Amino acid sequence: MNGHQQTGSYQALSEKSKKYLWNPFTQMQGYNEDQPLIIESAQGVKLRDVTGREYYDGVSSVWLNVHGHNVPELNAAITEQLGKIAHSTLLGMANVPAIELAEQLVGIAPPGLAKVFYSDSGATSVEIAIKMAFQYWQHKGKPEKRSFLTMNNAYHGDTIGAVSVGAIDIYHKAYASLLFPSYRVDYPYCYRCPLGQELPHCAFACLDQVERLLQEKGPEIAAFLIEPVVQGASGIITMPEGFLKRLRELCTAYEVLMICDEVATGFGRTGKMFACEHDGVTPDLMCVAKGLTGGYLPVAATLATDEIYDAFLGGYEEKKTFFHGHSYTGNQLGCAVALANLELFRERGLVEDVARKSEHLAARLAPLRERMHVGDIRQRGLMAGIELVKDKATKAEYDWSDKIGLVVSRRACELGMILRPLGNVVVFMPPLASTLEELDEMIDILLQAILEVTEAGVKVRAELLPHGL
């Protein structure tokens, strides 16, 4: 297609986008005043728009891409399965790839998680865990355990149950009258300690708050929902080592189920297959999605212990069945590509590779700590969040109207990389399979965009960008 045809095609698609499309988590007034980015294809770690311009996928298409785009092995798995069957229901029957994937998930999950319940998104996997926990206690003769405990700034998805255990006001406040109440405790956000303490004491001070609440409310709490090791949507906030292990001990001591939301952190993203492994923790229920299919198709899963599963067993007439399911639960195409995804993890030693690459990323980001508008850099594996501040000494935040994260992301787009910020936090989360050379090129763009926007007119130091742009 020549340049004229590309331009004409873009203009027509842009007008249709503005006329018909309502984008998620997007203020449409500003979006429709701009020229939308319209992706047509992709190869490896780069996306290509309808005009033919390429961009690094700096956020893994919102945290889910693993091996890059248009991966031959993943394409082949879907094509082969398509030649057999695309979908059949899992209600009262089964299918081959769903069974095989369940076996493999149990094999790689923290020990003790033994059963797999499928769904189609991170939010639905959390919704399922909430309902399982609630009904579990009814079957155990403790119906008074019906409340839930969550952590401040938590994000667990957008279904009503998941929003009820979420705690980010900008996302959740509008729906307050629709939600069931939940108890909240603080996540260890050490840069802005919610308890007003300083490191090293502040991190574990949050645990005292958790224990006090469990002492008082434990008899009525069904489950504690936790984003293990990294709290994602609140700005890539990281737990100190040992914190999750202590939460597991408290849940056990006070007979509260632990639900770990590994939707963002699972499948190698933090340098372990699952973030729970950093502290050697097995939750009672674990939610996974995003990287499960390598970023190809919407499949999610809720993993449960045999203790949870067995509580739902009984005669047909007892009505102890878990009455929940989705039309595309256990979809064959999705499960087939998930199996191919896990095979690539094994063949390429990808989890170990991420641990190595994360050290390289940390070293490249370290010089940013000296800059006047970089307040904090938080990272686990290939999850990184750079919190920008108006004043480094006071940690004063940029005003919402400054749109600092959006401006940085726009500049990165101009330089050839897609980013999506969380307020004043610039998130960098590249595909796990990115080579060191690709990582360096992406990091160069990231650093240049941050410095040009926050230090207007600054000449970017050569040592920060050793690979050129």
Residue pairs with C-beta under 8 A, 6 or more apart in sequence:
1 9
6 50
6 51
6 52
7 51
9 50
10 38
10 49
10 50
10 51
13 38
13 50
14 35
14 36
14 38
17 36
17 38
18 32
18 36
22 28
23 31
37 49
37 55
37 413
37 418
38 49
38 50
39 47
39 48
39 49
39 50
40 48
40 49
40 50
41 47
41 48
41 70
42 48
42 57
42 69
42 70
43 68
43 69
43 70
44 68
44 69
44 70
44 438
45 56
45 57
45 68
45 69
45 430
45 431
45 433
45 434
45 438
45 442
46 54
46 55
46 56
46 57
46 69
47 54
47 55
47 56
47 57
47 61
47 69
47 418
48 54
48 55
49 55
54 416
55 413
55 416
55 417
55 418
56 416
56 417
56 418
56 430
56 438
56 441
56 442
56 445
57 65
57 68
57 69
57 417
57 418
57 430
57 431
58 412
58 417
58 418
58 419
58 428
58 429
58 430
58 442
58 445
58 446
59 418
59 419
59 420
59 427
59 428
59 429
59 430
60 66
60 295
60 429
60 430
60 431
60 432
61 295
62 420
63 232
63 264
63 269
63 290
63 383
63 429
64 289
64 290
64 291
64 295
65 291
65 294
65 295
65 431
66 267
66 268
66 291
66 294
66 295
66 341
66 344
66 345
66 350
66 431
66 432
66 433
67 73
67 74
67 294
67 295
67 341
67 344
67 350
67 431
67 432
67 433
68 431
68 433
68 434
69 295
71 294
71 344
73 340
73 343
73 344
74 294
74 296
74 337
74 340
74 341
74 344
76 340
77 336
77 337
77 339
77 340
78 296
78 297
78 333
78 336
78 337
80 336
81 97
81 332
81 333
81 336
81 337
82 333
84 332
85 95
85 332
86 331
86 332
86 333
87 328
87 331
87 332
87 333
88 95
88 332
89 327
89 329
90 98
90 118
90 325
90 329
90 330
91 325
91 329
94 330
95 330
95 332
95 335
96 332
97 332
97 335
97 336
97 338
97 339
98 118
98 330
98 332
98 335
100 335
100 339
101 116
101 335
101 338
101 339
101 342
102 115
102 116
102 301
104 339
104 342
105 116
105 288
105 301
105 303
106 113
106 114
106 115
106 116
106 303
108 273
108 274
108 342
109 274
109 286
109 303
110 274
110 276
110 277
110 281
110 282
110 283
110 286
111 282
112 282
112 305
113 282
113 283
113 286
113 303
113 304
113 305
114 303
114 304
114 305
114 306
114 309
115 303
115 304
115 305
115 306
115 308
115 309
116 301
116 302
116 303
117 128
117 132
117 301
117 302
117 303
117 304
117 322
118 299
118 300
118 301
118 326
118 329
118 330
118 331
118 335
119 125
119 127
119 128
119 300
119 301
119 302
119 326
119 329
120 298
120 299
120 300
120 326
120 328
120 329
120 331
120 334
121 157
121 289
121 298
121 300
122 156
122 157
122 261
122 263
122 264
122 287
122 289
122 290
122 300
123 156
123 157
123 158
123 159
123 162
124 157
124 159
124 300
124 326
125 263
125 287
125 288
125 289
125 300
125 301
125 302
126 156
126 157
126 159
126 161
126 162
126 165
126 225
126 259
126 261
126 263
126 287
126 302
127 157
127 159
127 161
127 162
128 287
128 302
128 324
129 223
129 225
129 259
129 285
129 287
129 302
130 148
130 161
130 162
130 164
130 165
130 223
130 225
130 259
131 161
131 322
131 324
132 285
132 302
132 304
132 308
132 322
133 148
133 222
133 223
133 257
133 259
133 284
133 285
133 308
134 146
134 222
134 223
135 312
135 322
136 222
136 257
136 308
136 311
136 312
137 143
137 145
137 146
137 222
139 311
139 312
139 320
140 311
144 219
144 220
145 219
145 220
145 221
145 222
145 255
146 220
146 222
147 181
147 182
147 183
147 217
147 220
147 221
147 222
148 164
148 165
148 180
148 182
148 183
148 221
148 222
148 223
148 224
148 225
149 182
149 183
149 184
149 185
149 213
149 214
149 217
149 221
149 223
149 224
149 225
149 256
150 156
150 165
150 166
150 167
150 182
150 183
150 184
150 185
150 224
150 225
151 167
151 184
151 185
151 186
151 187
151 225
151 226
151 227
151 231
152 167
152 184
152 185
152 186
152 187
152 194
153 167
153 168
153 187
153 189
153 231
153 234
153 235
153 237
154 165
154 166
154 167
154 168
154 187
154 225
154 227
154 231
154 234
155 166
155 167
155 168
155 171
155 227
155 231
155 232
155 233
155 234
156 162
156 163
156 165
156 166
156 225
156 227
156 261
156 263
156 287
157 163
157 166
157 263
158 171
160 175
160 178
160 179
161 180
163 171
163 172
163 175
163 178
163 179
164 179
164 180
164 181
164 182
165 182
165 225
166 172
167 184
168 233
168 234
171 233
172 179
183 213
183 217
183 221
185 206
185 209
185 210
185 213
186 194
186 195
186 206
186 209
187 206
187 227
187 231
187 234
187 237
187 239
188 202
188 203
188 204
188 206
188 237
188 239
188 240
188 243
189 231
189 234
189 237
190 199
190 202
190 203
190 240
191 375
191 376
191 378
191 387
191 395
192 395
193 202
193 205
194 206
195 202
195 205
195 206
195 209
197 205
203 239
203 240
203 243
204 240
204 243
204 246
206 243
207 243
207 246
207 247
207 250
210 247
210 250
211 250
214 221
214 250
214 251
214 253
214 254
214 256
215 254
218 254
218 255
218 256
219 255
221 254
221 256
222 256
222 257
223 256
223 257
223 258
223 259
223 284
223 285
224 247
224 251
224 256
224 257
224 258
224 259
225 259
225 261
226 244
226 247
226 258
226 259
226 260
226 261
226 283
227 260
227 261
227 264
227 265
228 239
228 244
228 260
228 261
228 262
228 265
228 274
228 275
228 276
228 278
228 279
228 281
228 283
229 238
229 239
229 244
229 265
229 270
229 275
229 276
229 278
229 279
229 380
230 236
230 237
230 238
230 239
230 264
230 265
230 270
230 275
230 380
230 383
231 237
231 238
231 239
232 264
232 265
232 383
233 422
234 422
235 378
235 385
235 387
235 422
235 423
235 424
235 425
236 378
236 379
236 383
236 384
236 385
236 422
236 425
236 427
237 378
237 385
238 378
238 379
238 380
241 278
241 279
242 279
243 279
244 275
244 276
244 278
244 279
244 281
245 279
245 280
245 281
247 258
247 281
248 258
248 279
248 281
248 282
248 283
250 256
251 257
251 258
251 284
257 284
257 285
257 308
258 281
258 283
258 284
258 285
259 283
259 284
259 285
259 286
259 287
260 274
260 275
260 276
260 281
260 283
260 285
260 286
260 287
261 287
262 274
262 275
262 276
262 286
262 287
262 288
263 287
263 288
263 289
263 290
263 300
264 290
264 383
265 274
265 275
265 380
265 383
266 273
266 274
266 275
266 288
266 289
266 290
266 291
266 292
267 273
267 274
267 288
267 290
267 291
267 292
267 341
267 345
268 291
268 345
268 350
268 351
268 354
268 381
268 432
269 275
269 291
269 354
269 381
269 382
269 383
269 429
269 432
270 278
270 354
270 380
270 381
270 383
271 351
271 354
271 355
271 358
271 380
271 381
271 382
272 278
272 351
272 355
272 381
273 345
273 351
274 286
274 288
275 380
276 282
276 283
276 286
282 305
284 304
284 305
284 307
284 308
285 302
285 303
285 304
285 305
285 308
286 302
286 303
287 300
287 301
287 302
287 303
288 300
288 301
288 302
288 303
289 298
289 299
289 300
289 301
291 341
291 432
292 299
292 300
292 301
292 338
292 341
293 299
293 334
293 337
293 338
293 341
294 337
294 338
294 340
294 341
294 344
295 431
296 334
296 337
296 341
297 331
297 333
297 334
297 337
297 338
298 328
298 334
299 331
299 334
299 335
299 338
311 320
312 320
312 321
312 322
313 320
314 320
328 334
344 350
345 351
348 433
350 432
350 433
353 432
354 381
354 382
354 432
355 381
357 382
357 434
357 436
357 439
358 379
358 380
358 381
358 382
360 436
360 439
361 379
361 382
361 384
361 428
361 439
361 443
362 379
364 439
364 440
364 443
364 447
365 377
365 379
365 384
365 386
365 443
366 377
367 461
367 463
367 464
368 374
368 377
368 386
368 447
368 450
368 464
369 377
371 450
371 451
371 454
371 455
372 392
372 454
372 455
373 388
373 389
373 390
373 392
373 454
373 455
374 386
374 387
374 388
374 389
374 392
374 450
374 454
375 387
375 388
375 389
375 392
375 395
376 386
376 387
377 384
377 385
377 386
377 387
378 384
378 385
378 387
379 385
382 429
382 430
382 432
382 434
383 429
384 427
384 428
384 429
385 422
385 425
385 426
385 427
385 428
386 425
386 426
386 428
386 446
386 450
387 424
387 425
388 398
388 404
388 405
388 408
388 424
388 425
388 426
388 450
388 454
389 395
389 396
389 397
389 398
389 424
390 396
390 397
390 398
390 399
390 402
397 424
398 404
398 424
400 423
404 421
404 424
404 453
404 454
405 421
405 422
405 423
405 424
405 425
405 426
406 421
407 453
408 419
408 421
408 426
408 449
408 450
408 453
408 454
409 418
409 419
409 420
409 421
409 426
409 449
411 448
411 449
411 452
411 453
412 418
412 419
412 445
412 446
412 449
413 419
415 445
415 448
415 449
415 469
416 445
417 442
417 445
417 446
417 449
419 426
419 427
419 428
419 446
419 449
420 427
421 427
426 446
426 450
428 442
428 443
428 446
430 438
430 439
430 442
434 442
440 466
440 467
441 467
444 465
444 467
444 468
444 469
445 469
447 460
447 464
447 465
448 460
448 465
448 469
451 458
451 460
451 464
452 458
452 460
